[in-house]
């Protein structure tokens, strides 16, 4: 079984927590941070299972990239 290390970004919207995997563009949500993360993990696993069945895993270079970088930055709103 291959293991992938992906990024999970989480934030609160109202009473819910949103979770997103930026490498794949997959998102989910939950009532708690833990639930949002668990739901994201499940959504990513389903996404990758489907991509594998369709023969699309090779077209996802983010899965084979040895290094990824994340950062935060600020912008000004007009």
N, C-alpha and C positions, 0 to 999 in steps of 0.2 A: 504494500500500500504506500503510495507516494504521499508525502505531507507537504503542503504549501504554506508559506507564511505570507499572509495578506494583511492589509490595513483595514481597521474598523474605525470610522469616524462617527461619533455619537453627539447628539445635541437634543435639548428639550424644546418642544413646541407645544405650548399650552400644558395640558396634563399628560401628554404622551412623550416618549423618547423616540427619536428617529435614529436609525443606524444605516450607514452606507459603506460599501466597499468601493473606494474610488478606482482601484485597478480594473474592476469589472463593470462598474456602473450599476451594481446590484444594491437595492435598498430594502429596508424593512422597518418595523417599529415595535414598540411594546409599552406596557404600563410602567416598567421600571428599566433602569439601565441594563440589568442582568437579562431581563426578558428581551429587550431590544437586541442585545448582543447574541443571545441564543437564537432568536428568530433570524438574524442576519446570517449566522453560521449555517442554519438550515437552508435559507434561500440561496446562499452561495453554493452549497453542496448540490442542491437541485439544479442550479444553473450549470455547474460543471458536469454533472451527470448527463444532462441534456446535450451539452456541447460535445461531450465525448461520443454519445450515441450518433450525433449528426456528423462526426468527423471534423469538428471545428476547433479542437484543442490546439492544434498546430498553428492556427491563425491567431492565437492569443499570446503574443510575444511576452507579455508581462509575466506569464507563468514560467518562462525560462530565463528571464533576466536575473543575473546574479545579484545585482544591487538595485535598491530603490531608495529614494530619499523623500522625506516629507518635511515640510516647514510651515510656518505661519508667516503671513505678511499683512501689512496694513495698506489700505488705499483711502483716499479722501472722497467723500460724497459731495456732490455739488449742491 
